[in-house]
């Protein structure tokens, strides 16, 4: 069973995550297998799924969860960066209408509008 959890402020402190960030943990059975967060200062989004669980749609679901949470608090857009060869994240970002804004070295950055 997969669960997408928003950790309490106390858990954020233990994980050294700022209280002002949007954070969602991905839990499968008794294991945390992923983490998604949006830094509210920079609007940068971040996704991580444990390697052995990738390719099952958890990252895509996690991005949609982050987008929903960002919309709830009125954010108009967010940013996602990935490596230039990370085709899975690129595909997911384009599905949610992300727009390429820059490429530096091996990093590609997208903006995802949230008001559409």
KAWOPE-V903212 format. One record per residue. SS is DSSP state (hx for helix, st for strand, lp for the rest). Layout:
BEGIN
ss:SS
ss:SS
END
This chain:
BEGIN
ss:lp
ss:st
ss:st
ss:st
ss:st
ss:lp
ss:lp
ss:lp
ss:hx
ss:hx
ss:hx
ss:hx
ss:hx
ss:hx
ss:lp
ss:lp
ss:lp
ss:lp
ss:lp
ss:lp
ss:lp
ss:st
ss:st
ss:st
ss:st
ss:st
ss:st
ss:st
ss:lp
ss:lp
ss:st
ss:st
ss:st
ss:st
ss:st
ss:st
ss:st
ss:st
ss:st
ss:lp
ss:lp
ss:lp
ss:lp
ss:st
ss:st
ss:st
ss:st
ss:st
ss:st
ss:lp
ss:hx
ss:hx
ss:hx
ss:lp
ss:lp
ss:lp
ss:lp
ss:hx
ss:hx
ss:hx
ss:hx
ss:hx
ss:hx
ss:hx
ss:hx
ss:hx
ss:hx
ss:hx
ss:hx
ss:hx
ss:hx
ss:hx
ss:lp
ss:lp
ss:lp
ss:lp
ss:st
ss:st
ss:st
ss:st
ss:st
ss:st
ss:st
ss:lp
ss:lp
ss:lp
ss:hx
ss:hx
ss:hx
ss:hx
ss:hx
ss:hx
ss:hx
ss:hx
ss:hx
ss:lp
ss:lp
ss:st
ss:st
ss:st
ss:st
ss:st
ss:st
ss:st
ss:lp
ss:lp
ss:st
ss:st
ss:st
ss:st
ss:st
ss:st
ss:st
ss:lp
ss:lp
ss:lp
END
